[in-house]
Amino acid sequence: MTTKTRVEIPSLQKVYEKYFNIGAAVNPRTIESQQDLLATHFNSITAENDMKFERLQPEEGHFTFGKADTLAAFARENRMKMRGHTLVWHNQTPAWVFQDSNGEMVTRDQLLHRRKEHITTVVQRYKGQIYCWDVVNEAIKDEGPELFRETKWLEIIGEDYIEKAFEFAHAADPDALFFYNDYNESDPQKREKIYKLVKSLVDKDVPIHGVGLQAHWNLVNPSLKDIRTAIERYASLGLKLHLTELDVSVFNFGDKRADLMEPTPEMLELQAERYHQVFHLLREYQDSITSVTFWGAADDYSWLSNFPVKGRKNWPFLFDENHQPKDSFWKVVQFL
Ligand code: GLA
């Protein structure tokens, strides 16, 4: 046993109580396997997949809430907040949504009707429990001058598909907070496009309350400067900011190495320094940032252990595979 495991381990969410909520993405397996860790260190959860369209309404009118309800019950039992993720996205949305019974593309009105049904049913079910929803996920195109990603939502409904989603959600639960969520949110070019979209929504009085920065980052990218600029730019719209899917990959995006069975000491050291700097920055913006959610909780389970290199292990979190605090954890909690 090292000295560090013998000293008392502070609760991450208690340390950050005065700053922002500390969240984790979960699924029905991790609320079992990581139960103690989650209950101790996190005061907010997000369903990793179980509230996406394909999970909640795999067939028209046939809603399957079992797993989502299990996660919501876990949050209630542990007095955690819950973020909802996600109502409108180009991925993990079943094909039936965009087709009529002859397999033809639905009309704008039909699609808006289906969307309204879905959003109303889902948002009302968790009214009073889910305090905040990622309403639209990843609508902005990564590269080039065009603003919008090409999706069936855009093709069939048109550009107002985004504001309509916020309006349906707000009508279903006027007390909840509604966010626009995206990745590569700190990249200068994409940042300006996200800003432009969100500003247009704010200018039109669309019920949007915040911007979700997914924050799938690594040891070097994005730069702290770009993160800071992104935070300031989005916050200048007067909206709340959430980091919604934070993880710090030990690999650069183009790094295809797949032979490491454990992280190198150098990776862990760089990761600890990176977390130190990132949380230092986040604390500076505590007036705007109200929630920081990791896309997982500990290194025994992360989507990055399959992406972008299939089968490659990654170690992106503050807790190791045995749920013990890493140096990264100590850097994040020891700042007073
Ligand atoms: C995006 C989505 C998440 C999740 C991750 C990968 O960031 O918003 O729901 O699917 O990709 O796991």
Residues whose N, C-alpha, C, O or C-beta is under 5 A from the ligand:
A	BS01	GLA	E48 W303
